[in-house]
Amino acid sequence: MSDSLEKIGFYTLSDERARTSSPTSRMMRGEIILTETCNFRCPYCRGLSPWVYGNRPKAELTFEEACHYVDLWSTNGQAIKNIRFSGGEPTVVKWLPDLISYAKNSGVERIAISTNGSADFSLYEDLINRGCNDFSISLDACCAEDAEKMAGRKKIWKDLIRNIREISARTYVTVGVVLTPENLEETGKIITFADSLGVSDIRIISSAQYNGALSGLSQVPKEILERHPILKYRINRYLNGQNVRGILPRDHNRCPLMMDDSILAGEYHFPCIIYMREGGQPIGKINPEMRKERVVWSREQDTHQDSICRENCLDVCISFNNRMRDFSRDGLYDLRRKDKRESFPRSYRL
């Protein structure tokens, strides 16, 4: 059996979750798209799926809708464990601080924000004080000029770097480095610079448009890898022939991860954030029974035959699904056991 999921570095992934996840277990993670609005114009950004818009002029949620969505993830009165708010740029949403407070008071343990890091630091500080304990911040360059090109906006560098440093000194921060042909040759420098800012981890990923070979990864100093487990996991896998994106023939051809993991955007729930970004169809409308719909999708959808999954699925999701398959083979994980299916109709069993 492969190494434990804990070694990857994502706190939402664990062997215990892989062992106990079922159609009726506690929801472990969810992501809500709050808005399509963003003050950056990153050239690689895929935006939101056309499905998201529906009858709305924009994919904007109201505060009441966002709170309702948080509540829908409650399982037997127990709040979802980990939640992420993203966009667009979620910090442009005026009621974001109140939403963080609502999630915290609802019992959510880890509350994350995906941000481009451009907001005033006082806002980030307020979010931390209200319960936000995970920030994912974009950092696609190691100098001001390149950062402005990647963001499609001028005069962002000083505030961005200050925010990353200050937030990192207060809570968990990862920086997301999207690699394209424009910044690929600077990969090593960007990683080294990000490490100097005191971040908790560094997530490199090729853009969906590029999704090609990376470079300079073998030159990243060992001491940097040891400080950042996600970076280490990703680089080691890449050097062993596994790209950040894409399922190999040996990988599991189902996605049990999505049973207790969800993405909500507009009026719909999607298999995952990548599936939504790549224009894939939603599973259905957001509703109290959507988890059952997700179980059916995860059982019936062959990810090897789905081009979005096959070409774009992320390495961490692949590792989790493979791990669940490992436990099933070892007899430690079986969704067909009576205690896992008591309140679930036959049509929703895996």
TIROFI-534574 format. One record per residue (C-alpha): residue number from 1; residue in one letter; x, y, z. Coordinates in Angstrom, 1 decimal. Layout:
// residues N
R    nr   rest       px       py       pz
R   NUM      A        X        Y        Z
...
// end
This chain:
// residues 350
R    nr   rest       px       py       pz
R     1      M      0.0      0.0      0.0
R     2      S      1.2      3.5     -0.7
R     3      D      2.3      6.1      1.8
R     4      S     -0.4      7.6      4.0
R     5      L     -2.4     10.6      2.7
R     6      E     -1.1     12.7      5.7
R     7      K      2.3     12.9      3.9
R     8      I      0.8     14.9      1.1
R     9      G      0.3     18.0      3.3
R    10      F     -3.4     18.8      2.7
R    11      Y     -5.1     18.8      6.0
R    12      T     -8.4     17.8      4.4
R    13      L     -6.9     14.5      3.2
R    14      S     -6.2     11.6      5.6
R    15      D     -6.2      7.9      5.8
R    16      E     -9.0      8.1      8.4
R    17      R    -11.2     10.0      5.9
R    18      A    -10.5      7.4      3.2
R    19      R    -11.4      4.6      5.6
R    20      T    -14.6      6.1      7.0
R    21      S    -16.0      8.2      4.1
R    22      S    -19.5      7.0      3.1
R    23      P    -22.8      8.4      1.7
R    24      T    -23.9      9.2      5.3
R    25      S    -20.6     10.2      7.0
R    26      R    -19.9     13.8      8.0
R    27      M    -19.3     16.2      5.1
R    28      M    -15.6     16.8      5.1
R    29      R    -15.1     19.7      2.7
R    30      G    -17.1     22.1      0.5
R    31      E    -16.4     25.1     -1.6
R    32      I    -18.8     28.0     -2.4
R    33      I    -18.3     30.4     -5.3
R    34      L    -19.5     33.7     -3.9
R    35      T    -19.1     35.9     -6.9
R    36      E    -17.7     36.0    -10.4
R    37      T    -16.4     39.5     -9.9
R    38      C    -12.6     39.9     -9.8
R    39      N    -10.3     42.9     -9.8
R    40      F     -7.6     41.0    -11.6
R    41      R     -7.5     39.8    -15.2
R    42      C     -5.2     36.8    -15.1
R    43      P     -4.7     35.6    -18.7
R    44      Y     -5.0     31.9    -17.7
R    45      C     -8.2     32.2    -15.6
R    46      R    -11.0     29.9    -16.8
R    47      G    -13.7     31.9    -15.1
R    48      L    -16.9     30.1    -14.2
R    49      S    -18.8     27.5    -16.2
R    50      P    -21.6     28.9    -18.4
R    51      W    -23.9     26.6    -16.4
R    52      V    -23.4     28.8    -13.3
R    53      Y    -25.2     31.8    -14.6
R    54      G    -28.7     30.5    -15.1
R    55      N    -31.2     33.4    -15.0
R    56      R    -28.8     35.6    -13.0
R    57      P    -27.2     38.7    -14.6
R    58      K    -24.0     37.6    -12.7
R    59      A    -23.1     34.6    -10.6
R    60      E    -23.5     36.5     -7.4
R    61      L    -24.8     35.0     -4.2
R    62      T    -26.7     36.8     -1.5
R    63      F    -25.6     36.6      2.1
R    64      E    -28.7     34.6      2.9
R    65      E    -28.0     32.1      0.1
R    66      A    -24.5     31.6      1.2
R    67      C    -25.6     30.9      4.8
R    68      H    -28.2     28.5      3.5
R    69      Y    -25.6     26.6      1.5
R    70      V    -23.4     26.2      4.6
R    71      D    -26.4     24.8      6.4
R    72      L    -27.2     22.3      3.7
R    73      W    -23.9     20.6      4.3
R    74      S    -24.9     19.7      7.8
R    75      T    -25.0     15.9      8.4
R    76      N    -27.2     14.7     11.3
R    77      G    -26.8     18.1     12.9
R    78      Q    -23.0     18.2     12.5
R    79      A    -21.5     21.0     10.5
R    80      I    -19.2     20.4      7.5
R    81      K    -15.7     20.1      8.8
R    82      N    -13.8     22.3      6.2
R    83      I    -15.1     25.0      4.0
R    84      R    -13.6     27.3      1.3
R    85      F    -15.0     30.5     -0.1
R    86      S    -13.8     31.6     -3.5
R    87      G    -14.8     33.4     -6.7
R    88      G    -14.0     35.5     -8.6
R    89      E    -12.4     37.4     -5.8
R    90      P    -14.3     36.8     -2.6
R    91      T    -12.8     39.8     -0.8
R    92      V    -14.9     42.1     -3.0
R    93      V    -18.0     40.7     -1.4
R    94      K    -19.0     43.2      1.3
R    95      W    -20.6     40.7      3.7
R    96      L    -17.7     38.2      3.6
R    97      P    -16.7     39.0      7.2
R    98      D    -20.2     38.2      8.4
R    99      L    -20.2     34.9      6.4
R   100      I    -16.9     33.9      8.1
R   101      S    -18.6     34.6     11.5
R   102      Y    -21.6     32.5     10.4
R   103      A    -19.5     29.6      9.4
R   104      K    -17.5     29.7     12.6
R   105      N    -20.6     29.9     14.8
R   106      S    -22.1     27.0     12.8
R   107      G    -19.2     24.7     14.0
R   108      V    -17.0     24.7     10.8
R   109      E    -13.5     23.9     12.0
R   110      R    -11.4     25.1      9.1
R   111      I    -12.5     28.1      7.1
R   112      A    -10.5     29.0      4.0
R   113      I    -10.4     31.9      1.6
R   114      S     -9.0     31.8     -2.0
R   115      T     -7.8     35.3     -2.7
R   116      N     -5.5     37.2     -5.1
R   117      G     -4.1     39.0     -2.0
R   118      S     -5.0     42.5     -3.2
R   119      A     -7.4     43.6     -0.4
R   120      D     -6.4     46.0      2.3
R   121      F     -4.7     44.1      5.1
R   122      S     -7.2     45.3      7.7
R   123      L     -9.8     43.1      5.9
R   124      Y     -7.7     40.0      6.1
R   125      E     -7.0     40.7      9.7
R   126      D    -10.7     41.0     10.4
R   127      L    -11.4     37.7      8.6
R   128      I     -8.7     36.0     10.8
R   129      N    -10.2     37.4     13.9
R   130      R    -13.7     36.1     12.9
R   131      G    -12.4     32.6     12.4
R   132      C    -10.7     32.3      8.9
R   133      N     -7.7     30.0      9.4
R   134      D     -6.6     29.2      5.9
R   135      F     -5.7     31.6      3.1
R   136      S     -4.7     30.5     -0.4
R   137      I     -3.1     33.5     -2.2
R   138      S     -2.0     33.7     -5.8
R   139      L      1.7     34.3     -6.5
R   140      D      2.6     33.7    -10.1
R   141      A      5.9     35.7    -10.2
R   142      C      8.9     36.7     -8.2
R   143      C      9.1     40.4     -9.3
R   144      A      6.7     43.3     -9.8
R   145      E      6.9     43.5    -13.5
R   146      D      6.1     39.8    -14.1
R   147      A      3.4     39.8    -11.4
R   148      E      1.6     42.7    -13.1
R   149      K      1.6     40.8    -16.4
R   150      M      0.2     37.6    -14.8
R   151      A     -2.5     39.6    -12.9
R   152      G     -3.4     41.9    -15.7
R   153      R     -3.3     44.8    -13.3
R   154      K     -0.7     47.5    -12.3
R   155      K      0.7     48.4     -9.0
R   156      I     -0.2     45.3     -7.1
R   157      W      3.2     44.0     -6.0
R   158      K      3.9     45.9     -2.8
R   159      D      0.6     45.2     -1.2
R   160      L      0.5     41.6     -2.3
R   161      I      3.9     40.8     -0.8
R   162      R      3.1     42.6      2.4
R   163      N     -0.2     40.8      2.8
R   164      I      1.4     37.4      2.2
R   165      R      4.1     38.1      4.9
R   166      E      1.6     39.5      7.4
R   167      I     -1.1     36.9      7.0
R   168      S      1.6     34.1      7.1
R   169      A      2.7     35.4     10.4
R   170      R     -0.8     35.0     11.8
R   171      T     -2.3     31.8     10.3
R   172      Y     -1.9     29.0      7.7
R   173      V     -1.1     30.3      4.2
R   174      T     -0.4     28.5      1.0
R   175      V      0.6     30.4     -2.2
R   176      G     -0.7     29.1     -5.5
R   177      V      1.7     29.3     -8.4
R   178      V      0.0     28.9    -11.8
R   179      L      2.6     28.0    -14.4
R   180      T      2.3     29.0    -18.1
R   181      P      4.8     29.3    -20.9
R   182      E      5.1     33.0    -19.8
R   183      N      6.5     32.2    -16.4
R   184      L      7.7     28.6    -16.7
R   185      E     11.4     29.4    -16.8
R   186      E     11.1     31.3    -13.5
R   187      T      9.6     28.4    -11.6
R   188      G     12.6     27.8     -9.4
R   189      K     12.9     31.5     -8.6
R   190      I      9.2     31.9     -7.8
R   191      I      9.4     28.9     -5.4
R   192      T     12.5     30.2     -3.6
R   193      F     10.9     33.7     -3.3
R   194      A      7.6     32.3     -2.0
R   195      D      9.6     30.3      0.6
R   196      S     11.2     33.5      1.8
R   197      L      7.8     35.0      2.7
R   198      G      7.2     32.6      5.5
R   199      V      4.3     30.7      3.9
R   200      S      3.1     27.3      5.2
R   201      D      3.2     25.7      1.8
R   202      I      3.5     26.2     -2.0
R   203      R      1.2     24.7     -4.6
R   204      I      2.5     24.7     -8.1
R   205      I      0.1     23.8    -10.9
R   206      S      0.2     24.1    -14.7
R   207      S     -2.6     26.2    -16.2
R   208      A     -5.4     24.2    -17.9
R   209      Q     -4.6     25.8    -21.2
R   210      Y     -0.9     24.7    -21.0
R   211      N     -1.0     21.5    -19.0
R   212      G      2.4     20.6    -20.2
R   213      A      5.9     19.8    -19.0
R   214      L      7.3     21.8    -16.1
R   215      S     10.9     22.8    -15.7
R   216      G     13.5     23.5    -13.0
R   217      L     11.9     21.3    -10.4
R   218      S     14.9     19.1     -9.8
R   219      Q     16.9     22.2     -8.9
R   220      V     14.6     23.2     -5.9
R   221      P     16.8     23.0     -2.8
R   222      K     16.0     20.1     -0.5
R   223      E     15.6     22.3      2.6
R   224      I     12.7     24.1      0.8
R   225      L     11.0     20.8      0.0
R   226      E     11.3     19.7      3.6
R   227      R      9.6     22.9      4.8
R   228      H      6.6     22.5      2.3
R   229      P      5.1     19.0      2.2
R   230      I      2.6     19.8     -0.6
R   231      L      5.4     21.2     -2.8
R   232      K      7.5     18.1     -2.0
R   233      Y      4.7     15.7     -2.9
R   234      R      4.0     17.5     -6.1
R   235      I      7.6     17.8     -7.3
R   236      N      8.4     14.2     -6.4
R   237      R      5.4     12.9     -8.3
R   238      Y      6.3     15.0    -11.3
R   239      L      9.9     13.8    -11.3
R   240      N      8.5     10.2    -11.3
R   241      G      6.4     10.8    -14.4
R   242      Q      3.1     12.0    -12.9
R   243      N      1.9     15.5    -14.0
R   244      V      0.0     17.7    -11.6
R   245      R     -3.0     17.2    -13.9
R   246      G     -4.3     14.0    -15.5
R   247      I     -5.3     10.4    -14.6
R   248      L     -3.1      7.5    -15.6
R   249      P     -4.4      4.1    -16.7
R   250      R     -3.4      2.6    -13.4
R   251      D     -5.4      5.1    -11.4
R   252      H     -8.9      4.5    -10.0
R   253      N    -11.6      5.1    -12.6
R   254      R    -14.2      6.4    -10.0
R   255      C    -14.2      9.5     -7.8
R   256      P    -15.4      8.5     -4.3
R   257      L    -13.8     11.7     -3.0
R   258      M    -16.9     13.7     -4.1
R   259      M    -19.2     11.8     -1.7
R   260      D    -18.2     14.0      1.2
R   261      D    -16.7     16.9     -0.8
R   262      S    -18.7     19.4     -2.8
R   263      I    -18.6     22.6     -4.9
R   264      L    -21.5     25.0     -5.2
R   265      A    -21.7     27.7     -7.8
R   266      G    -24.7     29.8     -8.8
R   267      E    -27.7     27.4     -8.5
R   268      Y    -25.8     24.2     -9.1
R   269      H    -23.5     21.7     -7.5
R   270      F    -20.6     20.3     -9.6
R   271      P    -18.4     17.2     -9.2
R   272      C    -15.4     19.4     -8.3
R   273      I    -13.9     22.9     -8.8
R   274      I    -11.9     21.7    -11.8
R   275      Y    -15.0     20.2    -13.5
R   276      M    -16.8     23.5    -13.0
R   277      R    -13.9     25.7    -14.3
R   278      E    -13.6     23.5    -17.4
R   279      G    -17.2     24.0    -18.4
R   280      G    -18.5     20.6    -17.3
R   281      Q    -22.2     20.1    -16.7
R   282      P    -23.4     20.3    -13.1
R   283      I    -24.7     17.3    -11.3
R   284      G    -27.9     19.2    -10.6
R   285      K    -29.5     22.1     -8.8
R   286      I    -28.5     22.8     -5.2
R   287      N    -31.0     21.0     -3.0
R   288      P    -31.3     19.1      0.3
R   289      E    -30.9     15.8     -1.5
R   290      M    -27.9     16.7     -3.6
R   291      R    -25.5     14.4     -1.7
R   292      K    -27.5     11.4     -2.9
R   293      E    -27.1     12.7     -6.4
R   294      R    -23.3     13.0     -5.9
R   295      V    -23.1      9.4     -4.7
R   296      V    -24.9      8.2     -7.9
R   297      W    -22.5     10.3    -10.0
R   298      S    -19.4      9.0     -8.3
R   299      R    -20.6      5.4     -8.7
R   300      E    -21.7      5.7    -12.4
R   301      Q    -19.2      8.1    -13.9
R   302      D    -16.1      6.5    -15.4
R   303      T    -13.4      9.1    -15.0
R   304      H    -11.2      7.4    -17.5
R   305      Q    -13.9      8.0    -20.1
R   306      D    -14.6     11.6    -19.1
R   307      S    -12.2     14.0    -20.9
R   308      I    -12.4     16.6    -18.2
R   309      C    -11.5     14.2    -15.5
R   310      R     -9.0     12.3    -17.5
R   311      E     -7.0     15.3    -18.6
R   312      N     -7.4     17.7    -15.7
R   313      C     -8.0     15.8    -12.4
R   314      L     -5.5     17.0     -9.8
R   315      D     -2.8     14.7     -8.3
R   316      V     -4.1     15.0     -4.7
R   317      C     -7.6     13.9     -5.8
R   318      I     -6.2     11.0     -7.7
R   319      S     -4.1     10.0     -4.7
R   320      F     -7.2     10.1     -2.4
R   321      N     -9.3      8.0     -4.8
R   322      N     -6.5      5.5     -5.2
R   323      R     -6.2      5.3     -1.5
R   324      M     -9.9      4.5     -1.1
R   325      R     -9.5      1.8     -3.7
R   326      D     -6.6      0.4     -1.7
R   327      F     -8.6      0.2      1.5
R   328      S    -11.5     -1.4     -0.3
R   329      R     -9.1     -4.1     -1.6
R   330      D     -7.8     -4.7      1.9
R   331      G    -11.3     -5.1      3.2
R   332      L    -11.1     -2.0      5.4
R   333      Y    -13.5      0.0      3.3
R   334      D    -16.7     -1.3      2.0
R   335      L    -19.7      1.0      1.3
R   336      R    -21.9     -2.0      1.0
R   337      R    -21.7     -2.8      4.8
R   338      K    -25.1     -2.4      6.5
R   339      D    -23.9      0.4      8.8
R   340      K    -22.9      2.5      5.8
R   341      R    -26.2      2.1      4.0
R   342      E    -29.0      2.0      6.6
R   343      S    -30.7      5.2      5.6
R   344      F    -29.6      5.1      1.9
R   345      P    -31.8      3.7     -0.9
R   346      R    -30.3      0.9     -3.0
R   347      S    -30.0      3.2     -6.0
R   348      Y    -27.6      5.4     -4.1
R   349      R    -25.2      2.7     -2.9
R   350      L    -21.7      2.5     -4.5
// end
